[in-house]
Amino acid sequence: MQRVPAVILLSGGLDSATVLAQARHAGYVCHALTFRYGQRHTPEIEAARRIAQRLAVAQHMIADIDLRMFGGSALTADIDVPKDRPEGDSGIPITYVPARNTIFLSFALAWAEVLGASDIFLGVNAIDYSGYPDCRPEYIHAFEAMANLATKAAVEGKQRVKIHTPLIELSKAQIIRLGLDLGLDYSLTLSCYDPSPAGEACGRCDSCRLRLKGFAENGIPDPATYRAAG
């Protein structure tokens, strides 16, 4: 049986690592794509390297783009990362990066066409997440429809792109349990929006709090390293 190539968007965080483990378990030949986009949490790039190496991807590409030229986010501008936000706050936080998933998926689409891959995997989630508009199912469906109008391979009938979002309806606790069942070592991952230069998580940003909640609901400690309070 011929093994099928797939492009996996790999940030270095918990969700994208779980998706990579899933795709690998399903038998795809995984080509991981990470972005150095001017984000303040650059230690996540090293986390992505560790994950890609441990999961033995066929190829790991790190693309350099600079979203700092636009700013507009606490991750790409000199804006404080929100800490200790009240649970249930429905507003879209300032950690939203304008059009980030659209940019990332466009790069993934280009590489998929070159690889002859019809499958792109993305670790977005619409349950335990920060409310980003480009993590919703309707956005993913719209991008997939656009993708199949946008490439030479699709127009010529050689490719039918599928955007896989296997975590989109799972809670963080369910995602963690899935990864553990696949043998994923979550100590390799970094989820924090505002880590120390050494990669220690803050424990107080939205991403850290969702992650900690997910591990707590599984009754197990988070293996990530957190900064000491003070």
Backbone as CSV, one residue per row, in Angstrom:
resi,resn,N_x,N_y,N_z,CA_x,CA_y,CA_z,C_x,C_y,C_z
1,MET,0.848,-1.194,0.000,0.000,0.000,0.000,0.886,1.248,0.000
2,GLN,0.597,2.161,-0.907,1.371,3.389,-1.008,1.015,4.312,0.153
3,ARG,2.049,4.828,0.827,1.813,5.747,1.935,1.531,7.133,1.382
4,VAL,0.605,7.843,2.034,0.095,9.118,1.533,0.772,10.270,2.259
5,PRO,1.285,11.271,1.514,1.906,12.415,2.178,0.859,13.384,2.719
6,ALA,1.219,14.074,3.785,0.348,15.099,4.363,1.209,16.216,4.929
7,VAL,0.668,17.415,4.919,1.327,18.565,5.536,0.666,18.814,6.895
8,ILE,1.492,18.920,7.933,0.996,19.135,9.286,1.504,20.479,9.784
9,LEU,0.614,21.381,10.149,1.037,22.648,10.755,1.440,22.373,12.205
10,LEU,2.708,22.632,12.516,3.270,22.280,13.816,3.816,23.520,14.502
11,SER,3.113,24.000,15.507,3.554,25.212,16.215,4.548,24.907,17.316
12,GLY,4.496,23.695,17.841,5.278,23.352,19.021,4.408,23.241,20.255
13,GLY,3.120,23.560,20.102,2.183,23.490,21.210,1.531,22.128,21.356
14,LEU,0.716,22.026,22.380,0.054,20.769,22.733,-0.858,20.265,21.612
15,ASP,-1.682,21.153,21.060,-2.663,20.730,20.061,-1.997,20.259,18.767
16,SER,-1.055,21.036,18.259,-0.442,20.664,16.986,0.381,19.390,17.122
17,ALA,1.002,19.188,18.280,1.753,17.949,18.510,0.817,16.743,18.511
18,THR,-0.363,16.915,19.109,-1.343,15.823,19.140,-1.810,15.485,17.732
19,VAL,-2.046,16.512,16.918,-2.473,16.284,15.536,-1.382,15.558,14.743
20,LEU,-0.134,15.949,14.941,0.967,15.256,14.262,1.005,13.793,14.678
21,ALA,0.854,13.516,15.966,0.849,12.135,16.442,-0.306,11.348,15.823
22,GLN,-1.471,12.000,15.694,-2.631,11.348,15.069,-2.361,11.009,13.607
23,ALA,-1.854,11.988,12.866,-1.599,11.773,11.436,-0.563,10.671,11.237
24,ARG,0.461,10.683,12.057,1.497,9.647,11.982,0.902,8.274,12.275
25,HIS,0.059,8.201,13.324,-0.584,6.946,13.696,-1.489,6.432,12.571
26,ALA,-2.104,7.364,11.836,-2.989,6.985,10.727,-2.219,6.524,9.492
27,GLY,-0.901,6.649,9.516,-0.085,6.133,8.422,0.343,7.148,7.393
28,TYR,0.063,8.429,7.629,0.506,9.450,6.683,2.020,9.647,6.768
29,VAL,2.608,9.999,5.640,3.997,10.457,5.612,3.940,11.938,5.956
30,CYS,4.415,12.297,7.137,4.169,13.637,7.673,5.281,14.622,7.322
31,HIS,4.879,15.741,6.738,5.763,16.863,6.430,5.310,18.019,7.317
32,ALA,6.126,18.358,8.311,5.738,19.346,9.313,6.165,20.750,8.890
33,LEU,5.279,21.714,9.117,5.531,23.102,8.733,5.360,24.004,9.959
34,THR,6.437,24.693,10.307,6.472,25.607,11.446,6.798,27.004,10.949
35,PHE,6.313,28.019,11.662,6.547,29.407,11.241,7.315,30.181,12.303
36,ARG,8.354,30.865,11.851,9.015,31.894,12.646,8.461,33.216,12.122
37,TYR,7.433,33.726,12.785,6.674,34.851,12.211,6.824,36.151,12.999
38,GLY,7.841,36.198,13.862,8.022,37.379,14.681,7.315,37.280,16.010
39,GLN,6.886,36.070,16.362,6.169,35.881,17.618,7.095,36.084,18.815
40,ARG,6.525,36.602,19.892,7.312,36.833,21.102,7.682,35.516,21.764
41,HIS,6.877,34.473,21.566,7.122,33.180,22.215,7.955,32.275,21.299
42,THR,9.159,32.763,20.946,10.029,32.011,20.032,10.484,30.653,20.559
43,PRO,10.518,30.399,21.879,10.890,29.050,22.315,9.988,27.949,21.745
44,GLU,8.782,28.331,21.261,7.916,27.308,20.672,8.526,26.713,19.404
45,ILE,9.390,27.455,18.731,10.034,26.920,17.520,10.960,25.771,17.883
46,GLU,11.701,25.923,18.977,12.560,24.829,19.443,11.714,23.643,19.895
47,ALA,10.567,23.918,20.489,9.658,22.832,20.857,9.203,22.074,19.612
48,ALA,8.893,22.804,18.555,8.489,22.160,17.302,9.613,21.284,16.754
49,ARG,10.853,21.764,16.848,11.997,20.945,16.406,12.066,19.637,17.188
50,ARG,11.909,19.738,18.509,11.978,18.539,19.350,10.892,17.532,18.971
51,ILE,9.681,18.047,18.778,8.552,17.174,18.454,8.761,16.510,17.101
52,ALA,9.168,17.308,16.108,9.378,16.769,14.765,10.447,15.684,14.770
53,GLN,11.491,15.898,15.556,12.560,14.901,15.643,12.079,13.639,16.336
54,ARG,11.385,13.802,17.462,10.921,12.646,18.220,9.915,11.814,17.429
55,LEU,9.053,12.493,16.664,8.036,11.774,15.900,8.497,11.407,14.491
56,ALA,9.769,11.666,14.222,10.415,11.196,12.990,9.644,11.592,11.733
57,VAL,9.381,12.897,11.587,8.689,13.356,10.390,9.590,13.190,9.163
58,ALA,8.980,13.114,8.006,9.756,12.978,6.772,10.553,14.238,6.483
59,GLN,9.987,15.386,6.835,10.617,16.678,6.576,10.022,17.707,7.529
60,HIS,10.881,18.566,8.047,10.399,19.653,8.904,10.876,20.972,8.317
61,MET,9.943,21.769,7.859,10.240,23.053,7.240,9.903,24.172,8.225
62,ILE,10.831,25.112,8.409,10.560,26.302,9.220,10.557,27.508,8.287
63,ALA,9.387,28.112,8.123,9.220,29.234,7.199,9.362,30.548,7.947
64,ASP,10.138,31.462,7.377,10.351,32.777,7.980,9.457,33.821,7.321
65,ILE,8.555,34.372,8.105,7.750,35.508,7.676,7.727,36.486,8.856
66,ASP,7.442,37.737,8.619,7.515,38.716,9.699,6.197,39.459,9.846
67,LEU,5.366,38.968,10.739,4.086,39.629,10.988,4.219,40.805,11.941
68,ARG,5.429,41.048,12.439,5.653,42.238,13.262,5.478,43.514,12.456
69,MET,5.639,43.433,11.140,5.471,44.633,10.319,4.044,45.172,10.395
70,PHE,3.097,44.283,10.717,1.711,44.713,10.874,1.350,44.909,12.343
71,GLY,1.917,44.071,13.219,1.576,44.154,14.638,0.129,43.782,14.878
72,GLY,-0.528,44.524,15.762,-1.944,44.303,16.021,-2.249,43.162,16.968
73,SER,-1.214,42.593,17.591,-1.406,41.462,18.495,-0.368,41.529,19.595
74,ALA,-0.724,41.011,20.767,0.252,40.932,21.852,1.374,39.948,21.536
75,LEU,1.171,39.111,20.529,2.218,38.144,20.158,3.196,38.708,19.140
76,THR,2.835,39.816,18.482,3.689,40.368,17.422,3.955,41.866,17.598
77,ALA,3.613,42.421,18.737,3.827,43.852,18.993,4.139,44.041,20.472
78,ASP,4.550,45.250,20.832,4.887,45.552,22.228,3.620,45.845,23.025
79,ILE,2.833,44.788,23.179,1.575,44.838,23.930,1.638,43.724,24.962
80,ASP,1.261,44.012,26.180,1.320,43.003,27.236,0.374,41.841,26.937
81,VAL,0.850,40.628,27.172,-0.001,39.445,27.060,-0.969,39.434,28.245
82,PRO,-2.271,39.321,27.996,-3.230,39.293,29.112,-2.964,38.104,30.032
83,LYS,-3.070,38.350,31.312,-2.888,37.296,32.321,-4.121,37.238,33.214
84,ASP,-4.456,36.021,33.641,-5.532,35.801,34.612,-6.867,36.371,34.128
85,ARG,-7.155,36.220,32.849,-8.455,36.688,32.342,-9.583,35.900,32.983
86,PRO,-10.711,36.538,33.278,-11.835,35.808,33.883,-12.324,34.695,32.971
87,GLU,-12.642,33.541,33.559,-13.194,32.440,32.771,-14.536,32.858,32.205
88,GLY,-14.789,32.469,30.958,-16.051,32.818,30.328,-16.042,34.158,29.631
89,ASP,-14.906,34.860,29.639,-14.794,36.123,28.901,-14.941,35.827,27.413
90,SER,-15.979,36.360,26.783,-16.301,36.009,25.400,-15.620,36.899,24.363
91,GLY,-14.902,37.917,24.815,-14.243,38.799,23.861,-13.032,38.144,23.225
92,ILE,-12.740,38.528,21.985,-11.552,38.004,21.313,-10.335,38.717,21.901
93,PRO,-9.395,37.987,22.490,-8.285,38.636,23.192,-7.262,39.231,22.236
94,ILE,-6.401,40.085,22.793,-5.386,40.774,22.005,-4.276,39.817,21.552
95,THR,-4.298,38.574,22.022,-3.343,37.576,21.521,-3.742,37.037,20.149
96,TYR,-4.931,37.383,19.680,-5.311,37.043,18.293,-4.356,37.745,17.338
97,VAL,-3.792,36.975,16.403,-2.895,37.526,15.381,-3.684,37.662,14.084
98,PRO,-3.857,38.878,13.561,-4.696,39.071,12.377,-4.327,38.138,11.223
99,ALA,-5.330,37.361,10.800,-5.246,36.490,9.614,-4.191,35.395,9.709
100,ARG,-3.728,35.074,10.919,-2.620,34.127,11.052,-2.909,32.770,10.419
101,ASN,-4.053,32.173,10.735,-4.314,30.842,10.179,-4.515,30.875,8.671
102,THR,-5.034,31.969,8.152,-5.175,32.100,6.702,-3.799,32.131,6.038
103,ILE,-2.873,32.861,6.646,-1.501,32.918,6.121,-0.844,31.551,6.217
104,PHE,-0.954,30.912,7.374,-0.312,29.612,7.577,-0.887,28.554,6.633
105,LEU,-2.194,28.533,6.506,-2.815,27.540,5.627,-2.462,27.781,4.158
106,SER,-2.271,29.036,3.781,-1.875,29.337,2.402,-0.487,28.769,2.107
107,PHE,0.438,28.910,3.052,1.758,28.295,2.898,1.636,26.776,2.829
108,ALA,0.822,26.208,3.714,0.628,24.755,3.726,0.043,24.272,2.407
109,LEU,-0.882,25.039,1.853,-1.497,24.683,0.573,-0.460,24.671,-0.549
110,ALA,0.421,25.673,-0.545,1.464,25.730,-1.575,2.399,24.527,-1.476
111,TRP,2.806,24.191,-0.262,3.714,23.050,-0.092,3.002,21.746,-0.435
112,ALA,1.734,21.630,-0.052,0.977,20.418,-0.366,0.893,20.196,-1.874
113,GLU,0.710,21.279,-2.632,0.641,21.122,-4.083,1.970,20.612,-4.629
114,VAL,3.074,21.130,-4.116,4.397,20.687,-4.566,4.631,19.226,-4.204
115,LEU,4.194,18.827,-3.014,4.394,17.453,-2.548,3.422,16.462,-3.188
116,GLY,2.395,16.974,-3.833,1.351,16.087,-4.337,0.476,15.566,-3.204
117,ALA,0.354,16.345,-2.143,-0.428,15.954,-0.970,-1.810,16.593,-1.009
118,SER,-2.816,15.816,-0.722,-4.185,16.333,-0.675,-4.648,16.611,0.746
119,ASP,-3.826,16.272,1.726,-4.244,16.344,3.125,-3.392,17.337,3.911
120,ILE,-4.079,18.261,4.579,-3.432,19.249,5.447,-4.069,19.115,6.830
121,PHE,-3.224,18.997,7.850,-3.708,18.832,9.223,-3.423,20.088,10.037
122,LEU,-4.425,20.488,10.827,-4.337,21.715,11.607,-4.952,21.472,12.985
123,GLY,-4.277,21.937,14.043,-4.733,21.653,15.399,-5.657,22.686,15.997
124,VAL,-6.544,23.266,15.214,-7.475,24.249,15.780,-8.531,23.572,16.637
125,ASN,-9.079,24.346,17.565,-10.069,23.838,18.497,-11.111,24.919,18.755
126,ALA,-12.381,24.528,18.790,-13.461,25.499,18.985,-14.219,25.257,20.292
127,ILE,-13.632,24.473,21.199,-14.273,24.206,22.493,-13.500,24.916,23.602
128,ASP,-12.332,24.374,23.985,-11.475,25.028,24.970,-10.436,25.853,24.228
129,TYR,-10.790,27.081,23.875,-9.884,27.929,23.096,-10.150,29.378,23.465
130,SER,-9.393,30.290,22.865,-9.473,31.701,23.260,-10.458,32.523,22.449
131,GLY,-11.240,31.895,21.592,-12.260,32.625,20.844,-11.789,33.197,19.523
132,TYR,-10.684,32.689,18.987,-10.165,33.222,17.730,-11.106,32.877,16.566
133,PRO,-11.406,33.837,15.703,-12.353,33.573,14.611,-11.846,32.561,13.588
134,ASP,-10.519,32.432,13.447,-9.977,31.503,12.442,-9.715,30.110,13.016
135,CYS,-10.439,29.792,14.104,-10.429,28.430,14.644,-11.811,27.779,14.538
136,ARG,-12.758,28.468,13.949,-14.139,27.972,13.887,-14.351,27.029,12.705
137,PRO,-15.268,26.064,12.838,-15.540,25.133,11.734,-15.934,25.831,10.435
138,GLU,-16.736,26.908,10.522,-17.171,27.579,9.300,-15.998,28.217,8.557
139,TYR,-14.995,28.676,9.308,-13.791,29.208,8.662,-13.040,28.098,7.937
140,ILE,-12.860,26.962,8.586,-12.133,25.844,7.971,-12.850,25.384,6.704
141,HIS,-14.165,25.262,6.749,-14.923,24.837,5.562,-14.741,25.835,4.415
142,ALA,-14.753,27.125,4.750,-14.608,28.157,3.722,-13.210,28.113,3.105
143,PHE,-12.185,27.924,3.943,-10.818,27.869,3.399,-10.656,26.638,2.508
144,GLU,-11.209,25.520,2.920,-11.103,24.306,2.103,-11.763,24.501,0.740
145,ALA,-12.923,25.137,0.733,-13.600,25.404,-0.547,-12.745,26.311,-1.423
146,MET,-12.152,27.343,-0.823,-11.279,28.239,-1.573,-10.054,27.503,-2.103
147,ALA,-9.473,26.646,-1.271,-8.259,25.923,-1.654,-8.470,25.089,-2.906
148,ASN,-9.654,24.545,-3.041,-9.933,23.695,-4.208,-10.285,24.487,-5.453
149,LEU,-10.256,25.806,-5.333,-10.380,26.687,-6.495,-9.061,27.372,-6.824
150,ALA,-8.059,27.190,-5.952,-6.896,28.066,-5.989,-5.643,27.469,-6.611
151,THR,-5.586,26.153,-6.787,-4.332,25.546,-7.232,-4.466,24.928,-8.624
152,LYS,-3.361,24.892,-9.307,-3.294,24.246,-10.623,-3.696,22.777,-10.521
153,ALA,-3.186,22.104,-9.461,-3.479,20.685,-9.300,-4.971,20.427,-9.113
154,ALA,-5.636,21.303,-8.350,-7.071,21.126,-8.129,-7.865,21.394,-9.403
155,VAL,-7.502,22.451,-10.098,-8.214,22.810,-11.330,-8.077,21.711,-12.386
156,GLU,-6.912,21.081,-12.414,-6.673,20.006,-13.385,-7.189,18.652,-12.909
157,GLY,-7.806,18.625,-11.739,-8.378,17.389,-11.228,-7.367,16.424,-10.639
158,LYS,-6.173,16.876,-10.337,-5.130,16.008,-9.789,-5.100,16.026,-8.265
159,GLN,-5.813,16.952,-7.670,-5.744,17.133,-6.220,-7.094,17.619,-5.715
160,ARG,-7.536,17.027,-4.613,-8.723,17.510,-3.924,-8.322,17.730,-2.473
161,VAL,-8.129,18.970,-2.084,-7.565,19.295,-0.779,-8.595,19.053,0.326
162,LYS,-8.120,18.412,1.393,-8.923,18.214,2.591,-8.177,18.824,3.770
163,ILE,-8.834,19.741,4.498,-8.260,20.323,5.707,-8.773,19.505,6.893
164,HIS,-7.889,18.773,7.529,-8.262,17.928,8.663,-8.105,18.712,9.966
165,THR,-9.156,18.762,10.767,-9.124,19.430,12.071,-9.695,18.463,13.116
166,PRO,-8.968,17.397,13.423,-9.527,16.330,14.265,-9.795,16.732,15.712
167,LEU,-9.267,17.879,16.145,-9.454,18.296,17.536,-10.533,19.348,17.700
168,ILE,-11.164,19.759,16.630,-11.968,20.973,16.649,-13.146,20.907,17.618
169,GLU,-13.650,19.712,17.894,-14.800,19.585,18.799,-14.436,18.863,20.099
170,LEU,-13.147,18.823,20.436,-12.711,18.160,21.664,-12.344,19.190,22.723
171,SER,-12.576,18.845,23.976,-12.100,19.676,25.076,-10.598,19.486,25.212
172,LYS,-9.950,20.384,25.954,-8.508,20.253,26.158,-8.189,18.942,26.884
173,ALA,-9.030,18.562,27.838,-8.815,17.302,28.552,-8.893,16.112,27.600
174,GLN,-9.846,16.138,26.667,-9.971,15.050,25.694,-8.766,15.004,24.749
175,ILE,-8.276,16.178,24.364,-7.099,16.241,23.485,-5.891,15.620,24.180
176,ILE,-5.699,15.980,25.437,-4.568,15.450,26.185,-4.681,13.930,26.334
177,ARG,-5.852,13.442,26.644,-6.047,12.000,26.776,-5.754,11.285,25.457
178,LEU,-6.194,11.882,24.352,-5.921,11.306,23.038,-4.413,11.212,22.790
179,GLY,-3.694,12.302,23.064,-2.255,12.295,22.858,-1.548,11.280,23.731
180,LEU,-1.963,11.177,24.985,-1.356,10.197,25.884,-1.595,8.777,25.385
181,ASP,-2.791,8.527,24.879,-3.096,7.201,24.330,-2.226,6.876,23.117
182,LEU,-1.785,7.921,22.407,-0.906,7.736,21.248,0.576,7.697,21.649
183,GLY,0.838,7.827,22.954,2.207,7.773,23.434,2.963,9.079,23.323
184,LEU,2.256,10.192,23.172,2.906,11.486,22.997,3.474,11.995,24.320
185,ASP,4.693,12.472,24.279,5.359,13.037,25.453,5.119,14.548,25.463
186,TYR,4.208,14.995,26.312,3.840,16.414,26.333,4.903,17.311,26.956
187,SER,5.937,16.721,27.542,7.032,17.545,28.049,7.807,18.197,26.909
188,LEU,7.636,17.682,25.700,8.299,18.257,24.529,7.634,19.548,24.073
189,THR,6.401,19.771,24.482,5.584,20.853,23.925,5.674,22.127,24.763
190,LEU,5.341,23.242,24.129,5.263,24.541,24.816,4.011,25.256,24.327
191,SER,3.146,25.611,25.273,1.881,26.255,24.917,1.823,27.730,25.285
192,CYS,2.754,28.195,26.101,2.674,29.532,26.689,2.857,30.651,25.670
193,TYR,2.065,31.726,25.840,2.195,32.915,25.002,3.306,33.854,25.468
194,ASP,3.752,33.678,26.702,4.737,34.612,27.258,5.788,33.855,28.080
195,PRO,6.512,32.925,27.440,7.493,32.141,28.191,8.759,32.940,28.474
196,SER,9.541,32.441,29.408,10.861,33.022,29.663,11.783,32.660,28.498
197,PRO,12.929,33.330,28.366,13.878,32.970,27.299,14.306,31.509,27.357
198,ALA,14.252,30.919,28.551,14.626,29.509,28.707,13.472,28.567,28.384
199,GLY,12.299,29.123,28.035,11.164,28.288,27.675,10.273,27.900,28.839
200,GLU,10.408,28.573,29.975,9.524,28.299,31.108,8.185,28.994,30.883
201,ALA,7.102,28.259,31.079,5.766,28.808,30.857,5.368,29.734,32.008
202,CYS,4.503,30.727,31.686,4.105,31.709,32.697,3.046,31.166,33.639
203,GLY,2.187,30.259,33.140,1.125,29.687,33.960,-0.098,30.562,34.109
204,ARG,-0.102,31.747,33.491,-1.189,32.707,33.721,-1.873,33.207,32.452
205,CYS,-1.275,33.003,31.294,-1.919,33.421,30.042,-3.057,32.453,29.708
206,ASP,-3.889,32.832,28.748,-5.031,31.982,28.385,-4.589,30.573,28.011
207,SER,-3.522,30.481,27.220,-3.077,29.180,26.733,-2.588,28.295,27.878
208,CYS,-1.818,28.855,28.786,-1.344,28.094,29.949,-2.510,27.618,30.810
209,ARG,-3.470,28.494,31.033,-4.576,28.143,31.917,-5.453,27.040,31.321
210,LEU,-5.676,27.096,30.006,-6.433,26.032,29.351,-5.677,24.702,29.428
211,ARG,-4.373,24.771,29.231,-3.546,23.564,29.295,-3.571,22.970,30.712
212,LEU,-3.349,23.806,31.718,-3.339,23.329,33.099,-4.690,22.718,33.484
213,LYS,-5.763,23.348,33.030,-7.104,22.824,33.301,-7.277,21.436,32.672
214,GLY,-6.776,21.269,31.435,-6.903,19.985,30.757,-6.167,18.873,31.477
215,PHE,-4.964,19.145,31.952,-4.222,18.126,32.700,-4.904,17.838,34.036
216,ALA,-5.379,18.894,34.710,-6.057,18.695,35.995,-7.297,17.827,35.842
217,GLU,-8.042,18.031,34.747,-9.254,17.240,34.533,-8.926,15.783,34.219
218,ASN,-7.696,15.518,33.793,-7.250,14.138,33.597,-6.624,13.558,34.867
219,GLY,-6.490,14.395,35.892,-5.941,13.929,37.153,-4.455,13.652,37.120
220,ILE,-3.739,14.342,36.222,-2.292,14.135,36.099,-1.597,15.492,36.033
221,PRO,-0.337,15.553,36.489,0.384,16.829,36.438,0.816,17.178,35.022
222,ASP,0.879,18.458,34.749,1.401,18.946,33.478,2.933,18.820,33.513
223,PRO,3.542,18.135,32.541,4.992,17.964,32.560,5.775,19.190,32.101
224,ALA,5.071,20.261,31.694,5.764,21.484,31.267,6.463,22.129,32.458
225,THR,7.477,22.926,32.169,8.199,23.674,33.199,7.600,25.069,33.312
226,TYR,7.221,25.448,34.533,6.596,26.743,34.773,7.519,27.624,35.622
227,ARG,7.465,28.930,35.350,8.223,29.873,36.159,7.717,29.885,37.587
228,ALA,8.630,30.055,38.515,8.225,30.167,39.912,7.473,31.468,40.119
229,ALA,6.426,31.438,40.918,5.651,32.649,41.197,6.505,33.634,41.997
230,GLY,6.252,34.922,41.747,7.005,35.914,42.488,7.257,37.154,41.677
